[in-house]
Amino acid sequence: MELMAIPAGYTFACQPANISWNKPLKDMLRKNWLRNSRSSVPFKLKAPTRHELIGWTKAAWKSLSITVVLTGFSKAQIIPKSSHSSQLNENDHRLLNIEPDWELLNTLLDKISVVRHVVDPSRDIDTSASNRLESSS
């Protein structure tokens, strides 16, 4: 694993979801949660079931258009802006296969002197021991 410090003003490039689709997604989830809480007995809130949460999440994600998702990636400069024109056909899934230019990204990051830290695998957290404890309980 290689850790890189992101320079001030560049975090947007790592967060296409925050730029474009997190708010509409969370708004839809909140709408469903409020609808569920109104149907509960007053002052006795009942947590939604896992099945309900999965349904809300699936519906919220399906409510987002491909254009909204692509807008986040283009605003983060991960894909070119021309990839999602106003003429975009919602069923045009080939746009989802656009691979970022990783070599260009590394070159740009090198130019702005990004500090890189490589994690020594021998010092990494070993989760296998905790997994064994959980499975034996």
C-alpha positions in Angstrom: 0.0 0.0 0.0 1.3 3.4 -0.9 0.0 6.5 1.1 0.2 9.9 -0.5 -0.4 13.3 1.0 -2.9 15.2 -1.1 -2.0 18.9 -1.4 -4.4 21.5 -0.2 -7.1 22.3 -2.8 -6.8 18.9 -4.5 -9.0 16.7 -2.3 -11.8 17.1 -4.8 -9.9 14.8 -7.2 -10.3 12.0 -4.7 -14.0 12.5 -4.0 -16.2 12.4 -7.1 -19.1 11.1 -4.9 -19.0 14.2 -2.6 -19.0 16.5 -5.7 -22.0 15.1 -7.4 -24.1 12.2 -6.0 -23.7 12.0 -2.2 -26.3 14.7 -1.4 -29.1 13.3 -3.7 -28.4 9.8 -2.4 -28.5 10.9 1.2 -31.6 13.0 0.6 -33.4 9.9 -0.8 -32.3 7.8 2.2 -33.5 10.4 4.6 -36.8 10.7 2.9 -37.4 6.9 3.3 -36.2 7.0 6.9 -38.6 9.9 7.7 -41.5 8.0 6.0 -40.6 4.9 8.1 -40.4 6.9 11.4 -43.8 8.6 10.8 -45.4 5.1 10.6 -43.9 4.2 14.0 -45.7 4.7 17.3 -44.9 8.2 18.6 -41.9 8.3 21.0 -41.2 4.6 20.2 -38.9 4.8 17.2 -38.4 1.4 15.6 -35.2 0.8 13.7 -35.7 -0.2 10.1 -34.9 -3.8 9.3 -31.8 -4.7 7.3 -34.0 -5.6 4.4 -35.7 -2.2 4.5 -32.3 -0.4 4.6 -31.1 -2.4 1.6 -34.3 -1.6 -0.3 -33.9 2.1 0.5 -30.3 2.1 -0.6 -31.1 0.3 -3.8 -33.9 2.7 -4.6 -31.8 5.7 -3.8 -28.9 4.5 -6.0 -31.3 3.6 -8.9 -32.8 7.1 -8.7 -29.4 8.6 -9.7 -28.8 9.0 -13.4 -25.7 8.0 -15.1 -25.2 11.7 -16.0 -25.1 12.6 -12.3 -22.5 10.0 -11.5 -20.4 10.9 -14.6 -20.6 14.6 -13.6 -18.8 13.8 -10.3 -16.0 12.1 -12.1 -15.6 14.9 -14.7 -15.7 17.6 -12.0 -13.0 15.7 -10.2 -11.1 15.7 -13.5 -10.9 11.9 -13.5 -12.7 11.7 -16.9 -12.9 14.4 -19.6 -15.8 16.8 -19.4 -16.8 15.9 -23.0 -17.6 12.4 -21.8 -21.0 13.5 -20.5 -22.6 15.9 -22.9 -26.2 17.0 -22.7 -26.9 14.4 -25.4 -25.8 11.5 -23.2 -28.0 8.5 -23.6 -28.8 7.1 -20.1 -28.3 3.6 -21.5 -24.8 4.3 -23.0 -22.8 2.2 -20.6 -19.6 2.3 -22.6 -18.8 5.6 -20.9 -18.6 3.7 -17.6 -15.6 1.8 -18.9 -13.4 4.9 -19.3 -10.1 4.3 -17.6 -8.3 7.2 -16.0 -4.9 8.2 -17.3 -3.0 6.9 -14.2 0.4 7.7 -15.7 -0.6 11.3 -16.2 -2.0 11.5 -12.7 1.3 10.2 -11.3 3.3 12.7 -13.4 1.1 15.6 -12.2 1.4 14.5 -8.6 5.2 14.2 -8.9 5.3 17.7 -10.3 3.6 19.2 -7.3 5.9 17.4 -4.9 3.4 15.1 -3.3 4.9 13.3 -0.3 4.6 9.6 -0.6 4.8 7.1 2.2 5.1 3.4 1.5 3.7 1.2 4.3 6.1 -1.6 5.2 4.0 -4.8 4.9 5.7 -6.2 8.0 4.4 -3.2 10.1 0.9 -3.4 8.6 -2.0 -4.4 10.9 -2.7 -8.2 10.8 -6.4 -8.7 10.9 -6.2 -12.5 10.6 -5.8 -12.9 14.4 -8.9 -10.9 15.2 -10.9 -12.8 12.5 -9.9 -16.1 14.2 -11.1 -14.7 17.5 -14.5 -13.6 16.1 -15.1 -17.0 14.4 -14.3 -19.0 17.5 -16.8 -17.0 19.7 
